Amino acid sequence: MGPAGWKAGFRAEALPHNRIVTGLCSTCIHAKEMRNDRGSVFLLCLLSRSDARYPKYPRLPVLHCEGYEPLVVRAGKTEDEAGEGEGRG
């Protein structure tokens, strides 16, 4: 059973092994996991770099966000990981 507010049918096992489950941020392309030297994990909202409406490190779990864009997961990799080395950029 997932956190309140999650849509039925969400499957945590579909996420890449290195993503933590924290509400909408778990499946958002704008979230980046940050780890400190002691092993603590924080989620950085990349939208905060260009839009002051988004907190740099949002309170979790995030259950509603206007900037949310779903992360596409293919064969255990995120869309960004799957595109690495394909001459982008």
C-alpha positions in Angstrom: 0.0 0.0 0.0 1.5 3.3 -1.1 1.4 6.8 0.5 -1.9 8.6 0.6 -2.6 10.5 -2.6 -0.8 8.1 -5.0 -2.7 6.8 -8.0 -3.7 3.2 -7.9 -1.5 1.0 -10.0 1.8 2.8 -9.3 4.5 0.1 -9.1 7.7 1.0 -7.1 9.5 -2.0 -8.7 9.3 -0.2 -12.0 11.6 2.5 -10.8 15.4 2.2 -11.3 17.0 0.6 -8.3 18.7 3.9 -7.3 15.5 6.0 -7.0 13.9 6.4 -3.6 10.1 6.5 -3.2 9.0 9.9 -2.0 5.6 10.9 -3.4 5.6 12.6 -6.8 9.3 13.3 -6.7 10.1 9.6 -7.1 8.8 9.7 -10.6 9.5 13.3 -11.7 12.1 14.3 -14.3 13.0 17.4 -12.3 14.1 15.5 -9.1 17.7 14.7 -8.5 19.0 12.6 -5.6 21.8 14.2 -3.6 23.8 12.2 -1.1 26.1 13.7 1.6 29.2 12.2 3.0 27.3 10.5 5.8 25.0 8.6 3.4 21.9 10.8 3.9 19.8 11.2 0.7 18.0 14.5 -0.2 15.9 15.3 -3.3 16.9 18.4 -5.2 14.1 20.0 -7.3 15.9 21.2 -10.5 13.0 23.6 -11.2 14.2 25.6 -8.2 17.2 26.7 -10.2 15.0 28.7 -12.6 11.7 29.3 -10.8 11.5 30.6 -7.2 8.1 29.0 -6.7 9.7 25.6 -6.3 11.7 24.8 -3.1 15.3 23.6 -3.6 14.7 20.7 -1.2 10.9 20.1 -1.0 9.2 18.6 2.1 8.4 15.0 1.4 6.2 13.4 0.5 5.1 15.7 -2.3 1.5 14.9 -3.2 0.8 17.8 -5.6 3.1 19.8 -7.7 2.3 22.0 -10.8 5.8 21.3 -12.2 5.5 17.6 -12.0 6.5 15.7 -15.2 6.6 11.9 -15.1 9.9 10.1 -15.5 9.9 7.6 -18.3 11.4 4.3 -17.2 12.5 1.8 -19.9 14.2 -1.5 -19.1 15.3 -0.3 -15.6 16.8 2.9 -16.8 15.5 6.4 -16.8 14.9 8.3 -20.1 18.1 10.3 -19.4 20.2 7.2 -18.7 18.9 5.4 -21.7 19.9 8.3 -23.9 23.5 8.6 -22.6 26.2 8.1 -25.3 23.8 8.6 -28.2 25.4 11.8 -29.3 22.9 14.2 -27.6 23.8 17.6 -26.5 
